[in-house]
Amino acid sequence: MAWTPGRWPVRRTLLGLACLLGGALPCVAAAQDVLPQALSFEEARLLLGRESDALAAAEANVRAKHELAAASRSLRLPELVLDTRQMQFQKTLTLPLGSLAPVAGAFGIPSPLRFRERDWRLRPIVTATVPIYSGGQIPAARQAAAAAVREADAEREQEAQGQTLQLVQMYFGQQLAQQTLEVRREVRDGLQRHLDDAIRLEEAGFATRAQRLQATVARDQAERDYRQARNQLDTISASLADLLRSPRPVATSTPLFVITGMLEPQEAFREAALAQHPQILRLQALGEQAGAALRVQQARLKPQVYAFGQYDLRREDAMLTDPDWAFGVGIKYTFLSGSNRPRQVNAAREQQFQAEAGLREARNQVAMGVRKAYNELESARQQYELLDSSIALARENLRLQELSFREGQATSLDVIDARLQLGGALVERAHAAYGYDTALATLLEVSGQLDRYQEYVRRADKVLDQ
């Protein structure tokens, strides 16, 4: 029964009563029965999307880039600034009297006249500035902001596909570990039955002590293999629960699978990869940002034209040279700068070349990745199909060897070899199915289509049930 939040307190209460009535060991066993949560692969993928901190960080980055892009759309709007100063000042004026100097001298007035004023003034001034021509900086800034949004989207998709690929490896890795554990258990139990037969035949005089010892050694080795498989299953189960941020162990309900028919042609995956792989989309966005950065640096070599308006909010405190209001058009051009603008243009141009070269390399790597994953997928499919007939032959061989041993016509080693061959073939088939499932995920990831993985799960015509 699937766990629901409303049922857990009741189950926990019943579990506590069971602990009191039955003791600690029954309580632990009951807790282990309650805690595992069965999830299909699609349910696990959706849970990962909700719980992954890496995906949450990528989503936050996308939202931040959208906010910056929205902010860039207002770059042509007026900038309104209120500049308020409470200041103490001193102003000295010198006024030459010119032709009036002799007359003023007769009255004891020196020439030139000197006036000095020292006072506190409040100077609130509102200034509005509107860009008219920026040399291309504003369009380039907008294009860079839009490209940054596309980069963040690609990074989020790349992170989502990377997380899903890791989930495939762990989810079906747990299925592989469970399958391996079941095979190891069957081998161990089968060798135990063989040891029992060897003991009875030895007691009856139809088997030697050496045959019994051979059976004992094989059974002990099978026990060690079983315990190792048990530990491997526990390890990957804990890792899967940690990946999904689940406080309970996760029981995987979607089995290992294989699609025996051919998938789409390799070229279809290659075209999809070149068109929509997140890394390629990310590098394309970086190239667009590098191009915008180059245009910004080139715009710094051009003049800036702007309209302005100014209004004095406290005219009674105005200086002699301060206007009540003013408006007009200004032009700004930097002739010399310590930032060495031509060098910065060259640096931006090299960064653009770097982005373009990185994009070409990524396309080549993606094409190589598609070819490698497609071949690995086909190899795993063929291996799985070939192992079907091998397993059928191994089962028949084991049946005949066990029958022959009971009749004294086969040795203990013959039975042990037959049992181990069957176990090895079963484990190898499980590995082939796991290799198919992970190779399929890798192929879809490298072609930017990992969100279609569930479609291929539904198309499977071969499954390995536990």
Disulfide bonds with the S-S distance in Angstrom:
Cys19-Cys27 1.92
